[in-house]
């Protein structure tokens, strides 16, 4: 955990007037505040999440973005015009089927518009909520209750990306053919709530949107592999060639699907082309240890510079054509059990490489180690993460089976109780 962060407003303010490049110093300042203990993990609908929302709104105001909130005068909590309010219900205990007494809560998105008097708009977004104090049963810590989950990478990194791109495009005077809508979403960790709600009741007509850029966990680039995951390249015929043409640094891993576990999905389901950027899973994912001292600020700077190149390249093109993509096999599955492992989504080999093991979970008890490559679960062969999801969906709690893994080039069979 980090000590409370005191924001140096003067340092940031001095950069706004001349900001025409991506600044890792500003990225660091944003993440350091958003992922500080002061905001207690930015849990959805908490007072601290509202503080984070107001911080983002204030940055938008400094940049003279046009507010695109939703009639804030109807809300007694805060009438900031950048805030977009939505109601939702969430069951914090998935094992409790008695949901009759669950009360409705209020979430908050933050929305600012850069009006270039163009016909179409590019959406640049990221979720800013995280797991708060670990009360929602989505932490991977063995005993999460009451621990601050600061979410520096997930997703203060993406939020800082939205802010930095807003600074870049408001200060860069190059003529552009598109407007920009900058959005930070609440409730992503509870099921993409904020982006879904906005797409259901948008404050800008959906038919005016050219495409959507999503950033979720872009702060942990590996300096050795330089691997960057880009999802959604199949959602427009334009993306495939353009992604390669603009890249001279990263080892790209591309996935064509517009559907995935982040906010780009909400836009794809409205027939809008999307791209989602992600530097990969790590051991601190959904744990209290996801802190600012582990962020690769220079790496995030390079990711944002790459996104700028992609966006700028589309400025020369007409509105992108949308294309439907096949949904990943795992999206249709429901799971009664979990192994308690974190997949390495950047792994290109055969099988599913384990990037982390949660203490006390079945895989931990079976002796699975970080770096193991799972090749079989029960009778089900596993060649990739989607095979693993398919296999896991066939088991129920209490089942005993075998797990085959490759460890240091040797095949090992482990017994596991799910």
Secondary structure, 3 states (H helix, E strand, C coil): CCCCCCCCHHHHHHHHCCCCCCCHHHHHHHHHHHCCHHHHHHECCCHHHHHHHHHHHHHHHHCCCEECCCCHHHCCCCCCCCEEEEEECCCCCCCCCCCCCCCCEEEEEEEEEECCCCCCEEEEEEECCECCCCCCCCCCCCCCCCCCCCCHHHHHHHHHHHHHHHHHHHHCCCCCCCEEEEEEECCHHHCCHHHHHHHHCCCCCHHHEEEEEEECCCCCCCCCCCEEEEECHHHCCCHHHHHHHCCCCCEEEEECCCCCCCCHHHHHCCCCEEEEEECCCCCCCCCCCCCHHHCCHHHHHHHHHHHHHHHHHHCCCCCCCCCCCCCCHHHHCCCCCCCCEEECCCCCCCCEEEEEECCCCHHHHHCCCCCCEEEEECCEECCCHHHHHHHHCCCCCCCEEEEEEEECCEEEEEEEEC
